Amino acid sequence: MKPSNELFKLIKSLTKSEKRFFKLSSALQSGEKNYLKIFDFIEKQPGYDEDELKDEFQHETFIKHLPSEKNHLYRLILKSLRVYYSEQSISSVLKQELKNVEILYNKALYKECEKFVTRAKALARENEEFYYWYELIAWEKRLIEVAFEEGEFGVDLDQLVLEEADVIERLRNLAEYQVIYSKINLIFRSGGFTRNETERQIVADISDYHLIKGKNTALSTRASSMCYYIKGLCAATNRNYEDSFQFFNRTKDILDNNPNIKEDLGQRYVLTLSHLFRCHIDNRQFDEAEKIIDEIRALEGKKGFNSTDISLRILAITYNAEFALYHATGNFSKSKKIAEEIELKEKELEDKIPKEQTILFQYNKAYSYFGNGEYKRALNALNEVLNDNEQRLRQDIYSFARIFNLIIHFELENYEFLEYVIKSTNRYLSKHERDYEIENVVVKNVRKLSKTTTSSQRTEILEKMKHEVDELMKDQQERVILEYFHLPAWIESKLRKTELSQAIKNFELKEV
């Protein structure tokens, strides 16, 4: 059996300050610290090699029970991290306070316990930490029982019961929003956009749900931010960027006006900004879009945004945002630089970047190389997407990657191989329920183009294709292809014999 590398991954994930704190904490402990020897050795390894570790400590007694030593070290690191981050968030502070409450209660120090409960409950109320608030009310009720036993009847138990009911109702309300969010998020994460009438009906039902369409239905700031975020996602999945902008902007305002909750919902805040970025791109507000990228990057390291998880999301989201910005403006030279930067980052970060962002990286790299005329390099990057067997996540990318694949093979003049690729693409599209006519138009015309023998025939096909595509671009649903590949500009570049970047810029000038 292959040795587990979980300890190696945990050690490698530690920041310099986290390592320093762990070492300082260990220094306070007495006795022999074999685990530090293991820690120091693994920290220096470029990749985990257990045989190398055993060879290094072959004369040490502890190496005979290495699995238990590794497990002990793993738990010590986690314990150190718990202490290190014990006051980094409101929830972690409240966890500590509840521990203090329990300790004081068990020691029959009821007056002191009551002070901690009162203070912690005020903190939970202020930050809408309903689970902790509910648990603190339970401790209050236990303290009231103690007071009754002492003959003290000054506390209004009925008022406390009403408060408990209110907290439960807010919890239920927030939980219901979470269920609704999960439904719309599934559509967005699986397909990016609504791909057929069935999905559009699901989104319509969510939009029409009483907690979403009603006024004053959210019973807390957290619920309110989630309500508007859900509205924004519903609009975004239907590519209604005008409404999407309004809803996500409202989400941002709610969180900005409640900084403590904003810090606790750091991931939602980052994603809200990323959706606002997409709205600006759709409206061709490229300067505003660039400001959003800067705003997201400025969050890194700040309280609520300083975890490894959010740092990775910020990195991935902003890089993919830069891709989107440069592709929308036809600036493929800058896009290529981003692609090369990312290749270095991916080696450094290995598998830490979320799968969705990794898929986007690969697709965007392919588009960047394509825009620079490096078709073989584009194909290699796109094959990373096509060869992935992901069955659920972002099927929009996988679908349009197959359409993009046809165009790359056409540019590479792989005409004989194209017939096979076209059949494979048709099989894939037939298995997935969708109603984009633009995909059929591309497949049909690339097949015709691959069989032409003269430039005049090719021009005729391209002209007809241009007319079909121009008509389809009047439909907001069909314009979805522009999110992945500027098909009208590509056709124009082939007809006018210009570079794709210039054709995109010409389209932008026409739109202004």
SVG drawing of the C-alpha trace seen along z (x, -y; Angstrom):
<svg xmlns="http://www.w3.org/2000/svg" viewBox="-45 -54 66 56">
<polyline fill="none" stroke="black" stroke-width="0.4" points="0.0,0.0 1.3,-3.4 2.2,-5.5 -0.2,-8.3 1.0,-11.8 -1.6,-13.7 1.0,-14.8 3.3,-16.0 0.4,-18.0 -0.5,-19.6 3.1,-20.6 3.6,-22.0 0.4,-24.1 1.7,-25.9 2.7,-29.5 6.0,-30.8 4.1,-32.3 2.1,-29.1 5.3,-27.1 6.9,-29.5 3.9,-29.3 4.0,-25.5 7.7,-25.5 7.2,-28.0 4.3,-25.9 6.4,-22.8 9.3,-24.5 7.0,-24.9 6.5,-21.2 8.9,-19.1 10.4,-15.7 11.8,-14.3 10.1,-15.6 10.6,-13.0 7.7,-14.6 9.8,-17.7 12.5,-15.6 9.9,-14.2 8.4,-17.7 11.8,-19.2 12.7,-16.4 9.4,-16.3 9.4,-20.1 12.6,-19.9 11.3,-17.2 10.2,-18.4 7.9,-15.4 6.9,-12.9 9.3,-9.9 8.6,-7.6 11.6,-5.3 13.9,-8.3 12.4,-9.3 12.9,-5.8 16.5,-5.7 17.2,-9.0 16.0,-7.8 16.8,-4.1 18.7,-4.1 16.0,-5.9 13.6,-3.9 10.5,-5.9 10.9,-4.9 9.5,-1.4 6.1,-2.9 6.2,-5.6 2.5,-5.6 1.5,-6.5 4.3,-9.2 3.0,-10.7 -0.6,-10.6 0.6,-12.3 2.4,-15.0 -0.7,-15.6 -2.9,-16.1 -0.4,-18.4 -0.2,-20.6 -4.0,-20.8 -4.1,-21.7 -1.5,-24.4 -3.5,-25.8 -6.7,-25.8 -4.9,-27.9 -3.3,-30.1 -6.7,-30.9 -8.7,-30.9 -9.4,-34.6 -9.3,-35.0 -13.1,-34.8 -16.3,-35.4 -17.2,-31.8 -13.9,-30.7 -14.1,-33.3 -17.6,-32.0 -16.4,-28.4 -13.8,-29.4 -16.4,-31.3 -18.7,-28.3 -15.8,-26.2 -15.2,-28.8 -19.0,-28.8 -19.0,-25.0 -15.9,-25.0 -17.2,-27.6 -20.6,-26.0 -19.1,-22.6 -17.0,-24.3 -20.2,-25.8 -18.9,-29.3 -22.4,-30.4 -22.0,-34.2 -18.8,-34.1 -20.4,-31.8 -23.3,-34.2 -21.0,-37.0 -19.4,-34.9 -22.9,-33.9 -24.1,-37.5 -20.9,-38.7 -20.9,-35.8 -24.6,-36.2 -24.2,-39.9 -21.4,-38.9 -23.5,-36.2 -26.5,-38.5 -24.4,-41.3 -22.9,-39.0 -26.0,-36.9 -24.3,-33.7 -27.6,-32.0 -26.3,-28.5 -24.1,-29.9 -26.9,-32.3 -29.3,-29.4 -26.7,-27.3 -26.0,-30.3 -29.8,-30.7 -29.7,-27.0 -27.0,-27.8 -29.0,-30.8 -31.9,-28.5 -29.7,-26.2 -28.4,-29.2 -32.0,-30.2 -32.7,-26.8 -29.8,-27.2 -31.1,-30.7 -34.5,-29.2 -32.9,-26.6 -31.3,-29.5 -34.6,-31.3 -33.9,-33.9 -36.9,-34.6 -36.0,-37.9 -35.3,-36.6 -38.2,-36.7 -38.2,-33.2 -41.1,-33.9 -39.0,-36.6 -36.2,-34.2 -38.5,-31.6 -39.7,-34.3 -36.1,-35.1 -35.4,-31.4 -38.3,-31.1 -37.1,-34.2 -33.6,-32.7 -35.1,-29.4 -37.2,-31.2 -34.2,-33.1 -32.2,-29.9 -35.1,-28.2 -35.3,-31.2 -31.6,-31.2 -31.6,-27.4 -34.4,-27.7 -32.5,-30.3 -29.5,-27.9 -31.6,-25.1 -32.8,-27.5 -29.2,-28.7 -28.1,-25.0 -30.6,-24.5 -29.6,-27.5 -25.9,-26.9 -26.2,-23.4 -27.4,-24.8 -24.7,-27.4 -21.9,-25.1 -23.0,-22.3 -23.9,-24.3 -22.8,-27.9 -26.0,-29.0 -29.5,-27.6 -29.1,-25.2 -32.7,-24.2 -36.3,-24.9 -36.3,-22.5 -33.5,-24.4 -35.0,-27.8 -38.2,-26.6 -36.3,-25.5 -34.8,-29.0 -38.2,-30.6 -39.6,-28.6 -36.8,-29.7 -37.3,-33.3 -41.0,-33.0 -40.4,-31.4 -42.1,-33.4 -38.8,-34.0 -37.2,-35.3 -39.9,-37.4 -41.5,-38.6 -40.6,-41.8 -39.0,-41.7 -38.9,-37.9 -35.3,-37.7 -35.1,-37.8 -31.4,-38.6 -28.6,-40.4 -27.1,-37.0 -30.4,-35.9 -30.8,-39.2 -27.4,-38.9 -28.1,-35.4 -31.6,-36.4 -30.0,-39.0 -27.2,-36.7 -29.7,-34.0 -31.6,-36.6 -28.3,-37.6 -27.5,-33.9 -31.0,-33.4 -30.5,-36.4 -26.9,-35.4 -27.9,-31.8 -30.4,-33.4 -27.7,-35.8 -29.8,-38.7 -26.9,-40.9 -28.9,-44.0 -30.8,-42.5 -27.8,-40.4 -25.8,-43.6 -28.5,-45.2 -28.9,-42.1 -25.2,-41.5 -24.6,-45.1 -27.2,-45.0 -25.5,-41.9 -22.2,-43.8 -23.8,-46.8 -25.4,-44.7 -22.0,-43.1 -20.1,-46.3 -22.5,-47.9 -22.0,-44.9 -18.2,-44.5 -18.2,-41.7 -20.6,-39.6 -18.7,-40.4 -15.5,-39.0 -17.3,-35.9 -18.7,-35.5 -15.5,-36.2 -16.0,-33.6 -19.5,-35.0 -18.1,-38.5 -15.3,-37.5 -17.8,-35.6 -20.2,-38.6 -17.4,-40.7 -16.6,-38.2 -20.2,-38.2 -20.2,-42.0 -17.1,-41.7 -18.9,-39.5 -21.8,-42.1 -19.3,-44.8 -17.7,-42.6 -21.1,-42.0 -21.8,-45.7 -18.4,-46.4 -17.5,-48.5 -13.9,-47.3 -12.4,-49.9 -14.9,-49.1 -14.2,-45.4 -10.5,-46.0 -11.2,-47.9 -13.2,-44.9 -10.1,-42.7 -8.0,-45.2 -10.7,-45.3 -10.7,-41.5 -6.9,-41.3 -6.8,-44.1 -8.8,-41.8 -6.1,-39.2 -4.5,-39.1 -7.2,-41.2 -9.2,-39.8 -11.8,-37.4 -9.8,-37.0 -6.5,-35.6 -7.2,-31.9 -5.4,-29.7 -8.8,-28.7 -9.9,-32.3 -6.4,-33.3 -6.5,-30.5 -9.9,-31.5 -8.8,-35.1 -5.8,-34.0 -7.8,-31.8 -10.8,-34.1 -8.6,-37.2 -6.5,-35.3 -9.5,-34.0 -11.1,-37.4 -8.0,-38.9 -8.4,-36.2 -12.0,-37.2 -11.1,-40.9 -8.2,-40.4 -10.3,-38.0 -13.2,-40.4 -10.9,-43.2 -8.9,-41.1 -5.7,-41.6 -4.2,-38.1 -0.6,-39.2 -1.4,-40.1 -3.6,-37.0 -0.7,-34.8 1.5,-36.3 -1.2,-35.4 -1.3,-31.8 2.4,-31.4 2.2,-32.8 -0.5,-30.4 1.5,-27.4 4.2,-28.3 1.5,-28.8 -0.1,-25.4 3.2,-23.6 3.7,-25.4 0.1,-24.9 -0.4,-21.4 -4.0,-20.3 -5.0,-23.1 -6.8,-25.2 -10.6,-24.4 -11.5,-22.1 -13.8,-24.6 -11.1,-27.3 -8.6,-24.7 -10.9,-23.8 -11.3,-27.5 -7.5,-28.0 -7.1,-25.2 -9.8,-26.5 -8.6,-30.1 -5.0,-29.1 -6.2,-27.4 -8.1,-30.5 -5.0,-32.6 -2.7,-30.5 -5.3,-30.4 -5.7,-34.1 -1.9,-34.4 -2.0,-31.9 -0.3,-29.1 -2.9,-26.5 -0.9,-23.3 -0.3,-24.8 -4.0,-25.7 -4.9,-22.2 -2.6,-20.7 -4.2,-23.0 -7.7,-22.3 -7.1,-18.5 -6.6,-18.9 -10.2,-19.9 -11.5,-17.4 -9.7,-14.4 -11.2,-15.2 -14.0,-12.8 -15.9,-15.3 -19.6,-14.5 -21.2,-17.2 -19.1,-20.3 -19.4,-23.2 -20.7,-21.2 -21.0,-24.5 -17.2,-24.6 -16.9,-21.0 -19.6,-21.5 -18.1,-24.7 -14.6,-23.1 -15.8,-20.6 -17.0,-23.4 -13.8,-25.2 -11.9,-22.0 -13.5,-21.8 -12.3,-25.3 -8.7,-24.6 -8.5,-21.4 -9.8,-23.5 -7.1,-26.1 -4.5,-23.2 -5.9,-21.9 -6.6,-18.5 -9.4,-18.1 -9.5,-14.3 -9.4,-14.0 -12.1,-16.6 -14.8,-14.2 -14.1,-11.9 -14.1,-14.9 -17.4,-16.2 -19.1,-12.8 -17.7,-12.6 -19.0,-16.1 -22.4,-15.3 -22.6,-12.2 -21.7,-14.3 -24.2,-17.1 -27.0,-14.6 -26.6,-13.1 -26.9,-16.4 -30.2,-18.3 -29.6,-21.8 -31.3,-24.1 -28.4,-26.2 -28.8,-26.4 -25.3,-28.1 -23.6,-24.8 -25.4,-23.1 -24.5,-26.0 -20.8,-25.7 -20.7,-21.9 -22.6,-22.1 -20.4,-24.8 -17.0,-23.6 -17.9,-20.3 -18.6,-22.1 -15.4,-24.2 -13.3,-21.2 -14.5,-19.7 -14.0,-22.8 -11.3,-22.8 -11.3,-26.4 -11.0,-29.8 -14.2,-31.0 -16.2,-28.0 -14.8,-28.7 -15.7,-32.4 -19.2,-31.5 -19.7,-29.1 -18.2,-31.7 -20.6,-34.4 -23.6,-32.1 -22.3,-31.2 -21.8,-34.8 -25.5,-35.5 -26.7,-32.6 -24.6,-33.6 -25.6,-37.3 -29.2,-36.3 -28.6,-34.0 -26.7,-36.8 -30.0,-38.7 -31.1,-36.1 -29.7,-36.6 -29.6,-32.9 -27.5,-32.2 -25.1,-35.0 -23.8,-32.6 -21.0,-31.5 -19.4,-34.9 -18.6,-34.0 -16.3,-31.2 -15.3,-32.1 -16.0,-35.2 -17.4,-33.3 -18.6,-36.3 -15.1,-37.9 -13.5,-34.6 -15.7,-34.4 -14.9,-38.0 -11.1,-37.4 -11.3,-34.5 -13.3,-36.6 -11.2,-39.7 -7.9,-37.8 -7.1,-39.7 -6.0,-38.5 -8.7,-37.5 -7.5,-40.2 -8.1,-42.9 -11.5,-41.5 -12.6,-41.5 -11.5,-45.1 -13.4,-46.0 -16.5,-44.5 -16.1,-46.5 -15.9,-49.7 -19.1,-48.8 -20.9,-48.2 -19.8,-51.5"/>
</svg>
